Amino acid sequence: MAKFKVWHVNVEGMDYEVKAGRANPFKSFALTVNDRPVALPNPFLSQFTGMDAQLQLGSKVAHFVMTGNKMDLAVDGVYLDSGKTYLPNEKIPMWAWIFVAGYIPMFIMGGAVSWGLSVLGTMLTLRTSV
């Protein structure tokens, strides 16, 4: 089942349709503007750390922001869905990378349970830190 989020934006009399989502759970994440694909930063890592991609819509720069499962589009410094002021995603703090490094021995030396716990711990640490 396709799950897409669609925004309709008018910039200087030109209409733009920005669409984001997955065609199905096995497909990679896609972002399109007027049905043309937009290159995204590492979509796998972005699922955990968030994504802030710039889009050129006519003379304006829009920001597609995704954190976890929440997506929004910012135009003129304001998110279209929430109405809040756009703030760029912050970099992952050093304390989060220290925690992630601590999961590596658990991943390498453990069995299936510790592998699962280390992956889950890494995901939660990176999501919490941004």
Buried (B, 14 or more C-beta within 10 A) or exposed (E): EEEEBEBEBEBEEEEBEBBBBBEEEEEEBBBBBEEEEBEBEEBEEBBBBBBBBEBEBEEEEBBBBBBEEEBBBBBEEEBBEEEEEBEEBEEBEEEBEEBBEEBEEBBEEBEEEBBEBBEEBBBEBBBEBB
